[in-house]
Amino acid sequence: MPLSFTMGVDVFQDEPQKGGSGSGFRVKQDQESLDESFDSQNLHDVEDFSPSLSSPSSTMVEPSKNVTLMQHVKSTLKSKTMKYTSSSNTIPSNSNNKNSKESWKLWIRDVVVEISKFWKSINSQNKKVIALIAAVLILVFTVTSLTATPKNRGSSSSPPPSSSSAAVKGNLETFLSTVTSDAILHDPSSFQYMAWQWLEQENAWKDATKAAVPMLLERYGVLVLDMHLRTGPTRESVAKVGVSTCDWAGIQCNANSGFVETINWAGQALSGNLPQELGLFTNGLKTLDLAENEIYGTLPEGLFHCKKIQYLYLHDNALRGELSPSFGNLKNLVQLYLGLNQFRGSIPRELGDVRGPRPLRYLSLYKNDLSGPIPQDMTFKMMFYLDLSYNNFEGPLPRSWSEGEWRMRHIRNLFLNNNKFTGTIPTNYPQMGNGRMEMFHVGDNQLTGAVPGGYNPVTFMSSLELHHNNFDEPLSKEVCGLIVFLPPSSEMTNLKADCNICSCDRLCEPGYCYEK
């Protein structure tokens, strides 16, 4: 026969009991069965429930079996308490007295024994009911605890930074002190301060480890550079909160290391000066392209800390100052374009092969205000394209470019026009690049003597400009033979020479040559 279970209790919404399940419910207590002495000992919080079993035949369980667990516990506690109070006039306390500790042990032991006896005396059906109620209370307590946790996390106040985050921030400040002075970093009007505040608001170092410090330094460096170059009407900031630096406009990173490898902001009407924080890109920056903008000021010394850089494009800006000998630190440079600026002074020897051949193959200093002689021992062994035109260089052309072990064996395009070079063209210049030069421009100088011959009959020379000089001997037949439509026919389509030395047919006729 199926059995039905009836709870002889009243349930209502209230605060969780002390030491209770945390479910938010409390069972109404039977005040008549609770002795007043237990209220003083916080025993009034013990829950009371009166389960009873009934069958369809209304056969009641014996009264002795219908005593509830809580009633039995209360009765036991009362008797045991009276036992101890009769001998010591008090319930065992939390004092450090040895006798009190022993009393507590005996008291707890007796309670456990009585509960065990009661548990054995009840039938199996009641045991199942009690076990079910206990399981429900445990489940409610667990669910309540779990759902309460997110409330703490959702607090409006931000949690204090972890020790790891604080260490990362401290390391950042230590490294920055080597590039940015404290005065600038804490000046509210400086871009460095604004960049740091941007990182603060983003909480960029949250959950970061010390291994992330170099990348955070690069993020700061991009921010400072971006702010420095937006002083006029220009594009919007590339910085995006919560977005990887590698995904900002114009930024590319190495797929393996994650370090910034390319900054390409060419032709974006950027205006401002270059900050020292360029020196933060020491881990992998290979390409910096800021050409065709309105950048002014001098080159910061921090730039020369980027020793891995290979391609540096700063042409067509308003940069000024002298070219630093620190260019010698950039030993991996392959292409350097500084043309169409306002640089002055001499060309530093360190740009050439000082301690051995450097990989520099493209160098353009076109249209600046550079002056002085080219060092005679300055070499560019790997040079393919060299443009020194439209400056104020003077003195003789370096013989080291065409002689010796460090001669320019790979040169194809050499532009020396519109300067103040004097003397003669070295006789072995036609053999530079192993006789495979394509363009050689020395027009608008103060060169004298004869234009040397000795070109390879099967040459690649396509453009030869010699005009507006002080040559005093006619061009040789070897030079005229370079013209594409004259026998023996080669590749040259552009010949510019003064009429007093031009002896080649067609191109030296009036209107084709240059009158002095």
DAPE-V816890 format. One line per field, one symbol per residue. phi: phi as a letter, one per 30 degrees, with the letter a starting at -180 (. if undefined). burial: b if it has 16 or more other C-alpha atoms within 10 Angstrom, else e. A space follows every 50 residues. Layout:
# DAPE-V816890
phi=???
burial=???
This chain:
# DAPE-V816890
phi=.dcccbddbccbdaddddiddidibbdddcdddcddddddcidddddbbb dbcbcedidddeeddcddedddddddedddddddddcbiadeccdddddd dddedddddddddddddddddddddddddddddddddddddddddddddd ddddeddddddddddddddddeddddddccdddddccedddddddddddd ddhdcdidcdddeeddddddddddddddcbdcdadddddbdiceedcdei cbcddcdiddcbbbbdichdbkcddddeddcccadcbbcbdhbbdbicdd ddeddddcdcbbcbdibbdbjcddddeddddcecbbcbdhbbdbicdded dcdcckdcddcbbbcehbbdbiddedcdbbdcdcbbbcdhbbdbiddddd dbbidcdddcdbbbcbdhbbdbicdedceecdihicdcbbcbdhbbdbic ddciddecccdcbbcbdhbcdbbdddddddddddccddibcdcbbbbddd cdcddidcdejcccdd
burial=eeeeeeeeeeeeeeeebeebbbbebbbebeeeebeeebeeeeebbbbbbe bbbeeeeeeeeeeeeeebbbbebbbbbeebbbebeeeeeebbeeeeeeeb eebbeebeeeeeeebeeeeeebeeebeeeeeeeeeebbeebeeeeeeeee eeeeeeeeeeeeeebbbbbebbbeebeeebeeeebeeeeebbbbbbebbe eebbbeebeeeebbbbbbbbbbbbbbbbbbeeeeeeeebeeeeebbeeee bbbeeeeebbbbbbbbebbbbbbbbbbbbbbbbbbbbbbbbbbbbbebbb bbbbbbbbbbbbbbbbbbbbebbbeebbbbbbbbbbbbbbbbbbbbbbbb bbbeeeebbbbbbbbbbbbbbbbbbeebbbbbbbbbbbbbbbbbbbbbbb bbbeebbbbbbbbbbbbbbbbbbbbbebbbbbbbbbbbbbbbbbbbbbeb bbbebbeebbbbbbbbbbbbbeebbbeebbbbbbeeeeebbbeebbbbbb bbbbeebbeeeebbee
